[in-house]
Amino acid sequence: MPSGRCGLVIYLDNSATTRPHPQVIETMSRAMASYYGNPSSLHRKGLEAESVLKQAREVAAKYLGCKPGEVIFTSGGTESNNAAIKGVAFQYQGRGKHIITTQVEHPAVFDVCKQLESMGFTVTYVPVDHEGRVRLEDVQQAMRPDTILVSVMHVNNELGTIQPVAEIGKWLKQFPKVLFHVDAVQGIGKVPLKLKDSGIDLLSVSAHKFYGPRGVGILFKREGLIIQPLLMGGGQEAGVRSGTENLPAIAGLAKAIRILEELGSVETVRLQRLLEQLREGISQIEGCQVNTPKSGVAPHIMNLSVPGVKAEVLLHALEERGFYVSTKSACSSKANEPSRVLMAIGIEAECALSSLRISLGRENTADEVNQFVAALRECVKSLRAYMKTETKSVTR
Ligand SMILES: Cc1ncc(COP(=O)(O)O)c(C=O)c1O
């Protein structure tokens, strides 16, 4: 990674992706070298690979609190979301064509719903409050006789807000024909969620958000639930997701889960402290506005705005000093539009265009947070001064 002017590299973009744990890399490299058989092959090499796959499925199931047969390996969060939402829509369209989701979903849910609208489905995008949280009453109000699916994310990827998924899921239990999907990509390993108690039928997970490899994830699918597969072929993954399994990546995912289990809640508590420290530091910088709510948030995401300063300019000024952060979600940060999520919580377009997301991870320390706050203060001060002189010269 190229470093800042002074050779410093402080990575604060852990919601975009995390650096794979060295043990994950080691596990993957071993799986690639030794378990190269196809898990579907009948010979010994195939059986060895199948045994690795089985173990990984058991590790994932234990962590999620489900049965191994309910774990479907996919290529990541985007695929899991597509497979869940389209899989339900196509399978149950005879029952109804109405879907409920929220205004603040990740594009891997939001744009899937938009696509389904163009195919004749109707979608209600439930609003959120000023903290980015959906209210159960609004989901209740959106319910219709032809509703087949409710999809609500666990943790918002831009603000860090935790959605009341358990509450929604419990209420939904009285509608057994309405399925409940949760995009848990930002919550896994950070915010506990009880799958079974929360009435969740489908849940999306992505390994690269918790120090595992990219391009691998999980779709939890409740036992007995039938959905239309997106990918047809060899019938792998119980026929729900055909394609030869990416064994090294799946083994890496399982290793990343094992490490999460070993660390337990200790890491969450540490991140919470760092996030508080970050909030305090940012709040004291003149011209900075914190957009992430104070409570009911994940321990790793902090969204801020510097009205009048373009987010991209601030991002590169920080990068020059060695700090790596994001504008909006990484997947859409190249589009020069104000964030849909920030607009949904009532933030003005100008303010939304100046927003940055700082996301903490396992490797960040209190000292790094202090260094970041100092660098941010410097950047904001000089960029705001520059903006003032620019405005003066334009109005002169
Ligand atoms: C909430 C959420 N859902 C889905 C995704 C997509 O996951 P993946 O990158 O594994 O496709 C992301 C990635 O940023 C995300 O934050």
The ligand as an ORCA input file, in Angstrom:
! r2SCAN-3c Opt
* xyz 0 1
  C     -24.403     -3.885      4.319
  C     -23.681     -4.492      3.168
  N     -24.305     -5.410      2.415
  C     -23.706     -6.000      1.374
  C     -22.415     -5.688      1.018
  C     -21.770     -6.369     -0.155
  O     -20.921     -7.391      0.287
  P     -19.780     -7.994     -0.688
  O     -18.736     -6.947     -0.814
  O     -19.305     -9.217      0.007
  O     -20.449     -8.319     -1.981
  C     -21.718     -4.717      1.772
  C     -20.345     -4.310      1.396
  O     -19.909     -3.211      1.655
  C     -22.369     -4.113      2.875
  O     -21.754     -3.200      3.624
*
